[in-house]
């Protein structure tokens, strides 16, 4: 196998990893969302609290800072 | 060619997450939808951080991904505003239904009151007739 072919294969595998990682991120998020909504209903609430929403927003902000710093 | 393939994978991944985010039927209120958007964003960011740490994202790719994240941030801001408008509209609609209901109740009372007034008028007319006859 030529060096170019190996390099190409490497890129295809990397791209596949990116796509499967996105699917995995989506699945993890779905599990989190479903669990949160389930807990909300178990507790007899109609909607999420402002704290829960603020916490989710803060998590994104913290991760964004981590990403920018990398 | 190689980089294009990689960009394409990233765009596909971001589009996949965005489209998934837009089509979640379980979410009923703006707060729930925003929570879902933030949770999805957090998971995508975490994945990107893991990929960067594992060396799959180089500096050039990081710049592209950051641009995509910035675009995502703007989209989330827009979504937040739209969802608040939608929620306000829903609240206004609910309030209007309540008001309509209350107005209907008021109208019913007014009609009942009017009927009683009519009955009273008939009685008064009868009384007037009796008095007129007595005067004769």
Backbone of each chain as ProteinMPNN parsed JSONL, in Angstrom:
{"seq_chain_A": "XXXXXXXXXXXXXXXXXXXXXXXXXXXXXXXXXXXXXXXXXXXXXXXXXXXXXXXXXXXXXXXXXXXXXX", "coords_chain_A": {"N_chain_A": [[0.844, -1.207, 0.0], [0.568, 2.213, -0.875], [2.18, 5.217, 0.44], [0.549, 7.438, 0.222], [-1.978, 6.315, 0.007], [-2.223, 5.171, 2.509], [-2.2, 7.459, 4.084], [-4.527, 8.666, 3.213], [-6.39, 6.776, 4.032], [-6.036, 7.0, 6.727], [-7.066, 9.558, 7.172], [-9.723, 9.118, 6.49], [-10.497, 7.362, 8.496], [-10.124, 9.049, 10.694], [-12.062, 10.995, 10.133], [-14.305, 9.386, 10.346], [-14.199, 8.805, 13.044], [-14.771, 11.329, 14.08], [-17.437, 11.634, 13.233], [-18.718, 9.417, 14.503], [-18.189, 10.163, 17.105], [-19.741, 12.453, 17.304], [-22.291, 11.348, 17.105], [-22.263, 9.826, 19.394], [-22.046, 11.884, 21.304], [-24.504, 13.079, 20.943], [-26.201, 10.973, 21.754], [-25.471, 10.736, 24.463], [-26.282, 13.234, 25.376], [-29.03, 13.023, 24.921], [-29.707, 11.033, 26.754], [-29.134, 12.355, 29.14], [-30.953, 14.512, 28.98], [-33.415, 13.158, 28.897], [-33.324, 11.843, 31.376], [-33.322, 14.047, 33.129], [-35.804, 15.219, 32.535], [-37.433, 13.112, 33.269], [-36.935, 12.917, 36.028], [-37.956, 15.393, 36.752], [-40.698, 15.057, 36.23], [-41.215, 12.961, 37.972], [-40.951, 14.266, 40.361], [-43.187, 15.691, 40.327], [-43.292, 18.08, 38.954], [-44.04, 20.685, 36.522], [-42.337, 21.994, 34.884], [-38.842, 22.809, 34.224], [-36.508, 24.098, 36.675], [-35.282, 27.48, 37.192], [-32.712, 27.354, 38.118], [-31.758, 24.864, 37.259], [-31.661, 25.293, 34.519], [-29.835, 27.416, 34.431], [-27.6, 26.137, 35.403], [-27.039, 24.293, 33.37], [-26.387, 26.07, 31.363], [-24.142, 27.279, 32.447], [-22.397, 25.175, 32.487], [-21.879, 24.815, 29.775], [-20.59, 27.24, 29.264], [-18.282, 26.957, 30.864], [-17.067, 24.73, 29.657], [-16.58, 25.806, 27.188], [-14.68, 27.712, 27.772], [-12.626, 26.011, 28.514], [-12.145, 24.735, 26.087], [-11.277, 26.919, 24.507], [-8.936, 27.446, 25.793], [-7.321, 25.287, 25.197]], "CA_chain_A": [[0.0, 0.0, 0.0], [1.418, 3.406, -0.968], [2.107, 6.153, 1.577], [-0.636, 8.294, -0.003], [-3.187, 5.528, 0.316], [-2.269, 5.03, 3.981], [-2.563, 8.78, 4.609], [-5.946, 8.842, 2.879], [-7.128, 5.863, 4.919], [-5.929, 7.589, 8.068], [-8.007, 10.685, 7.222], [-11.081, 8.57, 6.473], [-10.74, 6.834, 9.85], [-10.274, 10.216, 11.576], [-13.379, 11.585, 9.859], [-15.297, 8.461, 10.912], [-14.173, 8.986, 14.507], [-15.486, 12.578, 14.345], [-18.883, 11.393, 13.069], [-19.206, 8.537, 15.582], [-18.139, 10.943, 18.351], [-20.922, 13.338, 17.301], [-23.453, 10.499, 17.404], [-22.133, 9.478, 20.811], [-22.37, 13.101, 22.067], [-25.954, 13.228, 20.842], [-26.807, 9.942, 22.609], [-25.227, 11.101, 25.874], [-27.151, 14.384, 25.663], [-30.412, 12.521, 24.973], [-29.868, 10.321, 28.039], [-29.169, 13.391, 30.188], [-32.211, 15.271, 28.87], [-34.51, 12.257, 29.281], [-33.246, 11.645, 32.833], [-33.729, 15.281, 33.809], [-37.257, 15.372, 32.381], [-38.051, 12.04, 34.053], [-36.868, 13.349, 37.433], [-38.87, 16.532, 36.899], [-42.061, 14.511, 36.301], [-41.295, 12.168, 39.214], [-41.118, 15.221, 41.465], [-44.492, 16.328, 40.13], [-43.157, 19.447, 38.427], [-44.446, 20.853, 35.121], [-41.234, 22.576, 34.11], [-37.543, 22.835, 34.888], [-36.307, 25.314, 37.475], [-34.308, 28.427, 36.624], [-31.383, 26.892, 38.548], [-31.363, 23.764, 36.365], [-31.312, 25.899, 33.23], [-28.61, 28.203, 34.624], [-26.517, 25.16, 35.587], [-26.728, 23.768, 32.03], [-25.75, 27.169, 30.627], [-22.812, 27.488, 33.041], [-21.579, 24.028, 32.056], [-21.443, 25.129, 28.407], [-19.608, 28.34, 29.347], [-17.021, 26.422, 31.411], [-16.443, 23.868, 28.64], [-16.116, 26.689, 26.117], [-13.408, 28.299, 28.247], [-11.629, 24.936, 28.454], [-11.854, 24.55, 24.662], [-10.487, 28.056, 24.041], [-7.603, 27.391, 26.414], [-6.546, 24.13, 24.699]], "C_chain_A": [[0.884, 1.264, 0.0], [1.21, 4.323, 0.247], [0.875, 7.036, 1.467], [-1.926, 7.589, 0.388], [-3.365, 5.384, 1.829], [-2.733, 6.333, 4.624], [-4.058, 9.044, 4.405], [-6.832, 8.017, 3.819], [-7.175, 6.415, 6.341], [-6.944, 8.721, 8.228], [-9.453, 10.191, 7.267], [-11.454, 8.038, 7.873], [-10.956, 7.992, 10.827], [-11.646, 10.848, 11.404], [-14.485, 10.71, 10.441], [-15.378, 8.62, 12.42], [-14.955, 10.25, 14.886], [-17.005, 12.346, 14.276], [-19.426, 10.502, 14.189], [-19.18, 9.266, 16.93], [-19.342, 11.868, 18.455], [-22.174, 12.545, 17.655], [-23.451, 10.138, 18.892], [-22.506, 10.674, 21.697], [-23.879, 13.316, 22.087], [-26.658, 12.236, 21.77], [-26.672, 10.297, 24.084], [-26.162, 12.248, 26.278], [-28.595, 13.934, 25.807], [-30.698, 11.835, 26.304], [-29.992, 11.349, 29.17], [-30.502, 14.132, 30.191], [-33.383, 14.411, 29.354], [-34.513, 12.04, 30.792], [-33.746, 12.87, 33.585], [-35.241, 15.464, 33.731], [-38.004, 14.323, 33.208], [-38.077, 12.428, 35.536], [-37.857, 14.477, 37.712], [-40.312, 16.024, 37.074], [-42.265, 13.695, 37.575], [-41.57, 13.077, 40.413], [-42.416, 16.014, 41.335], [-44.424, 17.753, 39.614], [-43.548, 19.499, 36.959], [-43.291, 21.329, 34.25], [-39.94, 22.542, 34.912], [-37.412, 24.125, 35.707], [-35.288, 26.214, 36.769], [-32.882, 27.984, 36.941], [-30.872, 25.793, 37.605], [-30.905, 24.308, 35.014], [-29.985, 26.665, 33.327], [-27.393, 27.283, 34.739], [-26.055, 24.612, 34.221], [-25.965, 24.817, 31.215], [-24.31, 27.385, 31.123], [-21.856, 26.379, 32.589], [-21.012, 24.284, 30.653], [-20.35, 26.206, 28.444], [-18.247, 27.84, 29.838], [-16.278, 25.574, 30.375], [-15.877, 24.706, 27.496], [-14.781, 27.332, 26.488], [-12.284, 27.267, 28.136], [-11.175, 24.716, 27.005], [-10.946, 25.667, 24.146], [-9.056, 28.004, 24.576], [-6.722, 26.276, 25.843], [-5.679, 24.473, 23.479]], "O_chain_A": [[1.829, 1.365, 0.782], [0.219, 4.22, 0.969], [0.231, 7.351, 2.468], [-2.824, 8.166, 1.0], [-4.473, 5.462, 2.358], [-3.531, 6.338, 5.561], [-4.748, 9.563, 5.282], [-7.857, 8.481, 4.32], [-8.179, 6.318, 7.047], [-7.598, 8.843, 9.264], [-10.296, 10.749, 7.97], [-12.568, 8.239, 8.356], [-11.844, 7.94, 11.678], [-12.313, 11.194, 12.379], [-15.477, 11.216, 10.964], [-16.458, 8.58, 13.008], [-15.7, 10.261, 15.866], [-17.755, 12.801, 15.14], [-20.476, 10.797, 14.76], [-20.028, 9.027, 17.79], [-19.901, 12.057, 19.536], [-23.019, 13.017, 18.416], [-24.49, 10.145, 19.553], [-23.19, 10.514, 22.708], [-24.454, 13.686, 23.11], [-27.592, 12.601, 22.485], [-27.624, 10.177, 24.855], [-26.751, 12.241, 27.359], [-29.309, 14.395, 26.698], [-31.758, 12.013, 26.903], [-30.849, 11.222, 30.045], [-31.105, 14.356, 31.241], [-34.231, 14.872, 30.12], [-35.572, 12.049, 31.421], [-34.496, 12.754, 34.555], [-35.886, 15.816, 34.718], [-39.061, 14.6, 33.774], [-39.098, 12.289, 36.209], [-38.506, 14.514, 38.758], [-41.047, 16.494, 37.943], [-43.336, 13.725, 38.182], [-42.304, 12.724, 41.336], [-42.698, 16.9, 42.141], [-45.353, 18.54, 39.797], [-43.417, 18.513, 36.232], [-43.268, 21.1, 33.041], [-39.942, 22.281, 36.115], [-38.112, 25.107, 35.461], [-34.546, 25.782, 35.887], [-31.962, 28.201, 36.152], [-29.707, 25.793, 37.208], [-29.911, 23.857, 34.444], [-29.134, 26.582, 32.442], [-26.309, 27.596, 34.247], [-24.86, 24.486, 33.956], [-25.03, 24.497, 30.481], [-23.395, 27.637, 30.338], [-20.673, 26.616, 32.344], [-19.844, 24.013, 30.376], [-19.332, 26.105, 27.759], [-17.202, 28.23, 29.317], [-15.06, 25.667, 30.222], [-14.845, 24.374, 26.912], [-13.884, 27.479, 25.658], [-11.163, 27.579, 27.732], [-9.989, 24.535, 26.732], [-9.972, 25.408, 23.441], [-8.107, 28.443, 23.926], [-5.501, 26.32, 25.993], [-4.979, 23.607, 22.956]]}, "seq_chain_B": "XXXXXXXXXXXXXXXXXXXXXXXXXXXXXXXXXXXXXXXXXXXXXXXXXXXXXXXXXXXXXXXXXXXXXXXXXXXXXXXXXXXXXXXXXXXXXXXXXXXXXXXXXXXXXXXXXXXXXXXXXXXXXXXXXXXXXXXX", "coords_chain_B": {"N_chain_B": [[-7.697, 17.838, -0.431], [-7.767, 15.849, 1.577], [-8.097, 17.45, 3.862], [-10.499, 18.626, 3.175], [-12.228, 16.483, 3.337], [-12.158, 16.033, 6.04], [-13.205, 18.447, 7.016], [-15.698, 18.207, 5.929], [-16.668, 16.036, 7.406], [-16.788, 17.209, 9.946], [-18.643, 19.261, 9.528], [-20.854, 17.722, 8.87], [-21.214, 16.356, 11.259], [-21.796, 18.486, 13.018], [-24.108, 19.488, 11.798], [-25.738, 17.27, 12.096], [-26.053, 17.138, 14.884], [-27.274, 19.622, 15.322], [-29.664, 19.338, 13.824], [-30.814, 17.248, 15.181], [-31.254, 18.459, 17.57], [-33.221, 20.27, 16.925], [-35.423, 18.702, 16.512], [-36.887, 17.576, 18.746], [-39.411, 16.036, 20.237], [-40.361, 15.694, 22.845], [-40.054, 17.909, 24.385], [-41.647, 20.503, 25.972], [-41.796, 23.134, 26.915], [-40.26, 26.44, 26.681], [-38.126, 26.605, 28.434], [-37.4, 23.938, 28.774], [-36.628, 23.294, 26.175], [-34.463, 25.008, 25.82], [-32.8, 24.014, 27.785], [-32.248, 21.509, 26.71], [-30.869, 22.255, 24.393], [-28.588, 23.461, 25.536], [-27.543, 21.255, 26.904], [-26.943, 19.538, 24.801], [-25.035, 21.136, 23.484], [-23.042, 21.196, 25.438], [-22.251, 18.519, 25.495], [-21.289, 18.19, 22.899], [-19.176, 20.011, 22.941], [-17.591, 18.822, 24.937], [-16.911, 16.457, 23.624], [-15.441, 17.512, 21.491], [-13.325, 18.609, 22.931], [-12.181, 16.291, 23.993], [-11.38, 15.062, 21.599], [-9.526, 16.899, 20.7], [-7.624, 16.737, 22.719], [-6.787, 14.16, 22.26], [-5.364, 14.45, 20.003], [-6.549, 14.466, 17.528], [-7.546, 16.771, 16.494], [-6.063, 19.347, 14.919], [-4.292, 22.576, 15.062], [-5.222, 24.159, 12.949], [-7.607, 22.919, 12.329], [-8.86, 23.301, 14.743], [-9.325, 26.034, 14.717], [-11.266, 26.164, 12.728], [-13.303, 24.62, 13.877], [-13.819, 26.2, 16.106], [-14.88, 28.427, 14.845], [-17.227, 27.28, 13.936], [-18.422, 26.71, 16.4], [-18.799, 29.313, 17.316], [-20.677, 30.146, 15.499], [-22.679, 28.403, 16.218], [-23.189, 29.398, 18.801], [-24.339, 31.858, 18.191], [-26.6, 30.957, 16.903], [-27.856, 29.676, 19.018], [-28.377, 31.869, 20.688], [-30.205, 33.219, 19.072], [-32.192, 31.268, 19.0], [-32.916, 31.251, 21.659], [-34.07, 33.78, 21.999], [-36.2, 33.519, 20.164], [-37.605, 31.403, 21.334], [-38.395, 32.536, 23.743], [-40.088, 34.495, 22.802], [-42.022, 32.9, 21.659], [-42.972, 31.576, 23.921], [-44.004, 33.731, 25.369], [-45.992, 34.452, 23.636], [-47.576, 32.161, 23.784], [-48.358, 32.323, 26.47], [-49.756, 34.711, 26.367], [-51.804, 33.93, 24.719], [-53.028, 31.995, 26.279], [-53.88, 33.623, 28.357], [-55.644, 35.207, 26.986], [-57.623, 33.363, 26.34], [-58.491, 32.795, 28.886], [-59.431, 35.316, 29.548], [-61.434, 35.575, 27.649], [-63.094, 33.588, 28.569], [-63.746, 34.591, 31.084], [-65.023, 36.909, 30.274], [-67.169, 35.811, 28.956], [-68.499, 34.704, 31.095], [-69.151, 37.034, 32.465], [-70.816, 38.188, 30.585], [-72.889, 36.384, 30.642], [-73.867, 36.767, 33.209], [-74.715, 39.407, 32.918], [-76.745, 39.094, 31.06], [-78.517, 37.519, 32.503], [-79.136, 39.303, 34.518], [-80.34, 41.257, 33.012], [-82.581, 39.858, 32.131], [-83.9, 39.535, 34.571], [-84.412, 42.185, 35.113], [-86.182, 42.731, 33.064], [-88.289, 41.05, 33.831], [-88.927, 42.308, 36.213], [-89.773, 44.744, 35.193], [-92.093, 43.967, 33.806], [-93.653, 43.179, 35.957], [-93.855, 45.651, 37.26], [-95.24, 47.092, 35.334], [-97.654, 45.712, 35.373], [-98.424, 46.353, 37.952], [-98.73, 49.089, 37.679], [-100.879, 49.187, 35.927], [-102.861, 48.084, 37.573], [-102.975, 50.072, 39.543], [-103.793, 52.238, 37.97], [-106.346, 51.34, 37.22], [-107.583, 51.269, 39.684], [-107.668, 53.966, 40.257], [-109.509, 54.834, 38.49]], "CA_chain_B": [[-8.681, 16.743, -0.502], [-7.855, 15.239, 2.901], [-8.695, 18.413, 4.77], [-11.903, 18.804, 2.773], [-12.953, 15.325, 3.877], [-12.249, 16.261, 7.472], [-14.169, 19.544, 7.186], [-17.012, 17.661, 5.602], [-17.078, 15.223, 8.559], [-17.153, 18.125, 11.025], [-19.902, 19.933, 9.168], [-21.896, 16.702, 8.953], [-21.427, 16.1, 12.688], [-22.485, 19.651, 13.598], [-25.461, 19.517, 11.23], [-26.466, 16.163, 12.703], [-26.425, 17.532, 16.254], [-28.236, 20.734, 15.232], [-30.968, 18.858, 13.362], [-31.37, 16.439, 16.277], [-31.668, 19.422, 18.585], [-34.441, 20.952, 16.483], [-36.567, 17.803, 16.37], [-37.139, 16.811, 19.961], [-40.833, 16.238, 20.501], [-40.728, 15.583, 24.26], [-39.855, 19.178, 25.067], [-42.897, 21.255, 25.84], [-41.678, 24.571, 27.211], [-39.026, 27.097, 26.221], [-37.067, 26.261, 29.379], [-36.968, 22.569, 28.474], [-35.928, 23.311, 24.891], [-33.165, 25.648, 26.037], [-31.993, 23.067, 28.558], [-31.804, 20.478, 25.755], [-29.85, 22.864, 23.523], [-27.355, 23.617, 26.322], [-26.983, 19.919, 27.188], [-26.328, 19.076, 23.548], [-23.825, 21.936, 23.257], [-22.03, 20.762, 26.401], [-21.731, 17.216, 25.077], [-20.488, 18.394, 21.677], [-17.93, 20.658, 23.375], [-16.803, 17.819, 25.652], [-16.365, 15.556, 22.601], [-14.393, 18.246, 20.769], [-12.174, 18.723, 23.842], [-11.546, 14.959, 24.036], [-10.709, 14.832, 20.307], [-8.359, 17.799, 20.663], [-6.618, 16.17, 23.631], [-6.245, 12.926, 21.681], [-4.55, 14.832, 18.854], [-7.291, 14.363, 16.26], [-7.849, 18.119, 16.005], [-4.857, 20.196, 14.928], [-4.587, 24.004, 15.278], [-6.026, 24.667, 11.826], [-8.949, 22.357, 12.511], [-9.442, 23.928, 15.938], [-9.834, 27.347, 14.302], [-12.513, 25.921, 11.987], [-14.309, 24.163, 14.844], [-14.174, 27.364, 16.926], [-15.803, 29.237, 14.025], [-18.517, 26.568, 13.965], [-18.987, 26.919, 17.743], [-19.271, 30.701, 17.371], [-21.924, 30.162, 14.728], [-23.626, 27.711, 17.094], [-23.553, 30.326, 19.885], [-25.275, 32.854, 17.634], [-27.856, 30.24, 16.654], [-28.486, 29.45, 20.333], [-28.911, 33.168, 21.113], [-31.41, 33.455, 18.264], [-33.2, 30.298, 19.444], [-33.361, 31.688, 22.984], [-34.99, 34.9, 21.782], [-37.403, 32.99, 19.505], [-38.361, 30.59, 22.282], [-39.03, 33.438, 24.712], [-41.206, 35.137, 22.109], [-43.045, 31.862, 21.521], [-43.541, 31.344, 25.258], [-44.81, 34.904, 25.682], [-47.176, 34.355, 22.785], [-48.417, 31.098, 24.352], [-48.923, 32.862, 27.704], [-50.745, 35.706, 25.972], [-52.945, 33.197, 24.167], [-53.694, 31.382, 27.436], [-54.516, 34.729, 29.069], [-56.789, 35.641, 26.178], [-58.666, 32.343, 26.505], [-59.042, 33.031, 30.222], [-60.206, 36.558, 29.493], [-62.651, 35.264, 26.888], [-63.916, 32.791, 29.458], [-64.271, 35.508, 32.092], [-65.976, 37.807, 29.606], [-68.366, 35.018, 28.695], [-69.194, 34.609, 32.39], [-69.71, 38.365, 32.723], [-71.937, 38.377, 29.657], [-73.981, 35.527, 31.125], [-74.441, 37.472, 34.364], [-75.407, 40.596, 32.412], [-77.991, 38.646, 30.432], [-79.411, 37.099, 33.586], [-79.553, 40.532, 35.174], [-81.261, 41.903, 32.082], [-83.835, 39.093, 32.181], [-84.542, 39.869, 35.853], [-84.917, 43.551, 34.952], [-87.389, 42.624, 32.227], [-89.344, 40.48, 34.673], [-89.324, 43.367, 37.149], [-90.523, 45.735, 34.406], [-93.427, 43.41, 33.555], [-94.37, 43.28, 37.234], [-94.126, 47.075, 37.505], [-96.288, 47.481, 34.388], [-98.89, 45.148, 35.922], [-98.75, 47.163, 39.135], [-99.167, 50.389, 37.162], [-102.212, 48.947, 35.382], [-103.765, 47.92, 38.733], [-103.14, 51.391, 40.155], [-104.599, 53.068, 37.055], [-107.716, 50.863, 37.298], [-108.109, 51.676, 40.988], [-107.883, 55.415, 40.196], [-110.75, 55.056, 37.741]], "C_chain_B": [[-8.909, 16.139, 0.88], [-8.545, 16.16, 3.884], [-10.162, 18.635, 4.463], [-12.772, 17.698, 3.356], [-13.2, 15.51, 5.371], [-13.265, 17.365, 7.79], [-15.593, 19.035, 6.98], [-17.554, 16.847, 6.786], [-17.541, 16.118, 9.704], [-18.497, 18.795, 10.761], [-21.071, 18.971, 9.312], [-22.255, 16.438, 10.418], [-22.215, 17.245, 13.33], [-23.924, 19.726, 13.098], [-26.343, 18.443, 11.856], [-26.964, 16.563, 14.089], [-27.471, 18.649, 16.221], [-29.628, 20.247, 14.826], [-31.643, 18.017, 14.444], [-31.961, 17.36, 17.339], [-33.002, 20.088, 18.225], [-35.659, 20.025, 16.491], [-36.786, 16.929, 17.598], [-38.571, 17.024, 20.426], [-41.228, 16.268, 21.972], [-40.72, 16.929, 24.987], [-41.047, 20.097, 24.854], [-42.756, 22.756, 26.081], [-40.334, 25.11, 26.724], [-37.853, 26.708, 27.116], [-36.505, 24.867, 29.068], [-36.173, 22.523, 27.165], [-34.531, 23.93, 25.04], [-32.223, 24.733, 26.813], [-31.412, 22.004, 27.624], [-30.702, 21.026, 24.851], [-28.518, 22.999, 24.272], [-26.706, 22.264, 26.601], [-26.302, 19.355, 25.949], [-25.013, 19.809, 23.279], [-22.701, 21.45, 24.16], [-21.412, 19.437, 25.96], [-20.872, 17.318, 23.816], [-19.137, 19.017, 22.04], [-17.006, 19.658, 24.061], [-16.133, 16.859, 24.66], [-15.226, 16.232, 21.848], [-13.135, 18.364, 21.625], [-11.419, 17.389, 23.891], [-10.768, 14.682, 22.745], [-9.45, 15.676, 20.185], [-7.239, 17.231, 21.528], [-5.975, 14.918, 23.043], [-5.455, 13.193, 20.389], [-5.258, 14.738, 17.51], [-7.647, 15.728, 15.675], [-6.583, 18.963, 16.094], [-5.28, 21.671, 15.054], [-5.504, 24.572, 14.195], [-7.486, 24.206, 11.966], [-9.647, 23.005, 13.706], [-10.054, 25.291, 15.585], [-11.176, 27.185, 13.584], [-13.642, 25.525, 12.951], [-14.766, 25.332, 15.721], [-15.147, 28.269, 16.162], [-17.196, 28.603, 14.019], [-19.217, 26.76, 15.32], [-19.543, 28.336, 17.871], [-20.604, 30.84, 16.637], [-23.043, 29.512, 15.556], [-24.113, 28.619, 18.213], [-24.585, 31.335, 19.399], [-26.639, 32.206, 17.404], [-28.618, 30.021, 17.963], [-29.103, 30.751, 20.85], [-30.22, 33.466, 20.394], [-32.55, 32.559, 18.745], [-33.793, 30.734, 20.774], [-34.399, 32.796, 22.853], [-36.311, 34.382, 21.186], [-38.27, 32.212, 20.489], [-39.06, 31.458, 23.317], [-40.239, 34.118, 24.082], [-42.366, 34.151, 22.014], [-43.769, 31.627, 22.84], [-44.47, 32.498, 25.646], [-46.118, 34.869, 24.895], [-48.163, 33.325, 23.353], [-49.13, 31.596, 25.606], [-50.044, 33.842, 27.382], [-52.015, 35.024, 25.466], [-53.771, 32.572, 25.298], [-54.505, 32.44, 28.177], [-55.768, 35.176, 28.329], [-57.945, 34.657, 26.325], [-59.35, 32.539, 27.857], [-59.938, 34.258, 30.221], [-61.522, 36.329, 28.769], [-63.642, 34.532, 27.774], [-64.582, 33.693, 30.496], [-65.314, 36.443, 31.492], [-67.289, 37.084, 29.334], [-69.209, 34.898, 29.968], [-69.897, 35.927, 32.711], [-70.953, 38.589, 31.866], [-73.154, 37.577, 30.123], [-74.691, 36.215, 32.302], [-75.266, 38.673, 33.906], [-76.749, 40.219, 31.794], [-79.014, 38.224, 31.48], [-79.992, 38.319, 34.29], [-80.601, 41.256, 34.326], [-82.624, 41.195, 32.07], [-84.616, 39.442, 33.441], [-85.15, 41.267, 35.773], [-86.2, 43.557, 34.131], [-88.571, 42.095, 33.03], [-89.885, 41.541, 35.633], [-90.162, 44.423, 36.434], [-91.956, 45.269, 34.157], [-94.291, 43.541, 34.804], [-94.774, 44.724, 37.528], [-95.254, 47.579, 36.586], [-97.66, 46.986, 34.873], [-99.376, 45.984, 37.093], [-99.328, 48.511, 38.721], [-100.605, 50.292, 36.645], [-103.231, 48.857, 36.517], [-104.046, 49.269, 39.377], [-104.007, 52.3, 39.313], [-106.073, 52.68, 37.139], [-108.379, 51.316, 38.602], [-108.462, 53.163, 40.999], [-109.193, 55.734, 39.471], [-111.937, 54.815, 38.667]], "O_chain_B": [[-10.044, 15.938, 1.314], [-9.436, 15.756, 4.632], [-10.976, 18.812, 5.37], [-13.892, 17.935, 3.807], [-14.27, 15.201, 5.896], [-14.075, 17.235, 8.707], [-16.527, 19.363, 7.712], [-18.731, 16.946, 7.131], [-18.548, 15.838, 10.354], [-19.359, 18.884, 11.636], [-22.137, 19.338, 9.807], [-23.426, 16.314, 10.775], [-23.165, 17.02, 14.079], [-24.845, 19.992, 13.869], [-27.527, 18.661, 12.113], [-28.13, 16.359, 14.43], [-28.433, 18.63, 16.989], [-30.637, 20.671, 15.389], [-32.862, 18.055, 14.611], [-33.011, 17.085, 17.92], [-33.801, 20.423, 19.099], [-36.797, 20.496, 16.479], [-36.86, 15.704, 17.502], [-38.901, 18.087, 20.953], [-42.284, 16.793, 22.327], [-41.303, 17.07, 26.062], [-41.41, 20.426, 23.724], [-43.505, 23.554, 25.519], [-39.413, 24.359, 26.403], [-36.736, 26.506, 26.642], [-35.293, 24.653, 29.098], [-35.176, 21.809, 27.058], [-33.555, 23.445, 24.467], [-31.023, 24.676, 26.546], [-30.24, 21.643, 27.73], [-29.718, 20.339, 24.578], [-27.457, 22.696, 23.727], [-25.484, 22.129, 26.544], [-25.224, 18.768, 26.032], [-24.013, 19.2, 22.899], [-21.558, 21.305, 23.725], [-20.197, 19.254, 26.042], [-19.863, 16.626, 23.681], [-18.095, 18.613, 21.525], [-15.801, 19.637, 23.811], [-14.968, 16.494, 24.815], [-14.186, 15.625, 21.594], [-12.019, 18.236, 21.122], [-10.19, 17.355, 23.837], [-9.66, 14.148, 22.774], [-8.438, 15.233, 19.641], [-6.07, 17.236, 21.141], [-4.8, 14.635, 23.276], [-4.942, 12.264, 19.765], [-4.63, 14.911, 16.466], [-8.006, 15.831, 14.502], [-6.09, 19.259, 17.182], [-6.469, 21.977, 15.142], [-6.422, 25.345, 14.469], [-8.435, 24.962, 11.76], [-10.858, 23.23, 13.689], [-11.126, 25.657, 16.066], [-12.104, 27.964, 13.801], [-14.766, 26.017, 12.858], [-15.948, 25.447, 16.042], [-16.098, 28.805, 16.731], [-18.209, 29.299, 14.089], [-20.432, 26.946, 15.384], [-20.609, 28.547, 18.451], [-21.517, 31.538, 17.077], [-24.176, 29.991, 15.593], [-25.298, 28.621, 18.545], [-25.564, 31.631, 20.084], [-27.683, 32.804, 17.664], [-29.84, 30.155, 18.021], [-30.212, 30.747, 21.385], [-31.201, 33.899, 20.999], [-33.694, 32.992, 18.884], [-34.997, 30.614, 21.004], [-35.452, 32.768, 23.491], [-37.395, 34.754, 21.637], [-39.495, 32.333, 20.491], [-40.183, 31.162, 23.725], [-41.274, 34.298, 24.724], [-43.523, 34.499, 22.25], [-44.992, 31.496, 22.886], [-45.563, 32.287, 26.172], [-47.188, 35.203, 25.405], [-49.372, 33.547, 23.406], [-50.32, 31.348, 25.803], [-51.11, 33.832, 27.998], [-53.133, 35.464, 25.736], [-55.001, 32.604, 25.294], [-55.648, 32.208, 28.573], [-56.798, 35.479, 28.93], [-59.104, 35.06, 26.422], [-60.572, 32.467, 27.982], [-61.029, 34.263, 30.792], [-62.576, 36.804, 29.191], [-64.844, 34.796, 27.751], [-65.78, 33.597, 30.761], [-66.341, 36.732, 32.105], [-68.371, 37.657, 29.461], [-70.437, 34.977, 29.937], [-71.045, 35.956, 33.154], [-71.977, 39.093, 32.326], [-74.293, 38.03, 30.013], [-75.919, 36.244, 32.384], [-76.355, 38.931, 34.418], [-77.751, 40.912, 31.971], [-80.204, 38.521, 31.371], [-81.179, 38.363, 34.615], [-81.591, 41.785, 34.831], [-83.672, 41.837, 32.009], [-85.833, 39.624, 33.399], [-86.242, 41.516, 36.285], [-87.159, 44.266, 34.435], [-89.689, 42.602, 32.937], [-91.091, 41.669, 35.844], [-91.136, 44.935, 36.986], [-92.906, 46.043, 34.274], [-95.455, 43.939, 34.753], [-95.886, 44.989, 37.984], [-96.1, 48.375, 36.995], [-98.665, 47.695, 34.806], [-100.563, 46.286, 37.218], [-100.28, 49.01, 39.321], [-101.431, 51.173, 36.882], [-104.306, 49.453, 36.456], [-105.186, 49.585, 39.716], [-104.845, 53.038, 39.832], [-106.95, 53.544, 37.133], [-109.552, 51.689, 38.631], [-109.417, 53.58, 41.653], [-109.88, 56.714, 39.761], [-113.085, 54.946, 38.245]]}, "name": "protein", "num_of_chains": 2, "seq": "XXXXXXXXXXXXXXXXXXXXXXXXXXXXXXXXXXXXXXXXXXXXXXXXXXXXXXXXXXXXXXXXXXXXXXXXXXXXXXXXXXXXXXXXXXXXXXXXXXXXXXXXXXXXXXXXXXXXXXXXXXXXXXXXXXXXXXXXXXXXXXXXXXXXXXXXXXXXXXXXXXXXXXXXXXXXXXXXXXXXXXXXXXXXXXXXXXXXXXXXXXXXXX"}
